[in-house]
């Protein structure tokens, strides 16, 4: 079976779900938010389109749901770029890496959500974090004036700066800041991207601080930022590399790396250091490349990291209308524009980086023939859970030959085993023990029409323990709570809820739309408590970046719309 057609055909909408199997847990609370591309602009690669945020309330009768039912909501993220697109869609062109426009670079904010205390953010790799209202989920502000970022990553003109960043900033619970990155092209010491560490302090959204990594350039991106109490961890994701020929209409030939660099920066090293001052990281090398990695907060015994390998998962490859799959069948038209899926089983490993010795020590590794398409994972994000993690929950979508192009197989000839890619295999939700990476539980989805995606961990009995952090449940770590697993299917969305300590027993409750509603593609998920009021803080206004100089680079006939959007956003708050 190909991926569900509804991933590209279903509309974004609000609807109610009801329990159709099992019993809804009484000790679950909060909500899960999901990022989703809108599929509006006819881009060749659909995951770069304008973003929406979706929200599932885990408490019946809330967020507008009928009594006893659960609400799914979807809201378009109306960034300044999206508001300009609404007025002038004809001015925006499409490329394999997103939109181009005379207004500048679009911030599509479509990849991940980040609940941070009582605030909510949406993120992506080619723009600043975007703050959303926790009640309405509507756009509030982008983070940090472009000048405080050290200027655009590339000067492309217009009023929308290009800031090549990370889809996964990380919230520091002790320093009360977000750590993220900025990437910019350099030619020394070699041509590539120079990363800078970026810090955004919670009290002032108008400014960030940045520190370039001395002498570092690389050819990829930094999709994830992780941290311990003392260290920020950055790495080249390795799974997305832009191809210049493809961007200008030619054929793609670039392939992903087999090893990637990793950099550790001690947090104390930038305390009091002027923004813009270069810093020297501690350097490592890891294999295979990954999209996501998660460090243990306590680093007293070394920097321990779960490394979610993406072996031969080339995220820059997408399915084209003229593609055939590895079995010679035409690619389903509904799958055109989605990513080419994994061409090998994935590796899950926990390692310890030793900054003092430069060594990388392997603690535990898991890889089997069935571990295809390690998509996303769920963990306990409370301070207590990050300090003493117990279980790490992972979604595997299985081998999907209908979503692997023969073109991709030719590019990777000699690096893949085609015999492994001929047949579909089931997806599975799995639980792994932190440290050893021992498989503790597995729930298999034998129906290959099920597209399992974006799990989230919801702690049990949040707030029941006096003195615990706001995101902590009764027994933090990842074992005491629930895994919320969306299952996309053309017969309707299901939300399956698992006891995190017994995933292998199957779901304890299942939700389904009252009219068998389907949803479009969703990417990352995050659980958080429910909040309703916009936090009091200083925030960047779009009008603060609109001046005579930036307007002068916009065609005269479009400048009035820029002023309209600036005035419109000034009236929001």
Secondary structure, 3 states (H helix, E strand, C coil): CCCCCHHHHCCCCCEEEEEEEECCCCCCCCEEEEEEECCCCCCCCHHHCCEEEEEEECCCCCCCCCCCCEEEEEEECCCHHHHHHHHCHHHEEEECCEEEECCECCCCCCCEEEEECCEEEEECCCCCCEEECCCCCCEEEECCCHHHHCCCCCCCCCCECCCECCCECEEECCCCEEEEEEEEEECCCCCEEEEEEEEEECCECCCCEEEEECCCCECCCCCEEEECCCEEEEECCCCCCCCHHHHCCCCCCCCCCCCEEEEEEEHHHHCCCCCCCCECCEEEEECCCEEEEEECCCCCCCEEEEEEECCCCCCCCECCCCCEECCCCECCHHHCCCECCCCCECCEEEEEEECCCCEEEEEEEECCCCCECEEEEECCCCHHHHHCCCEEEEEECCCCHHHCEHHHHHHCCCCCCHHHHCCCCCEEEEEEECCCCCEEEEEEECCCCCEEEEEEEEECCCCCCCCCCCCCCCCCCCCCEEEEEEEECCCCCEEEEEEHHHHHHCCCEEEEECCCCCCCCCCCEEEECCCCCCCCCECCCHHHHCCHHHHHCCCHHHHHHHHHHHHHHHCCC
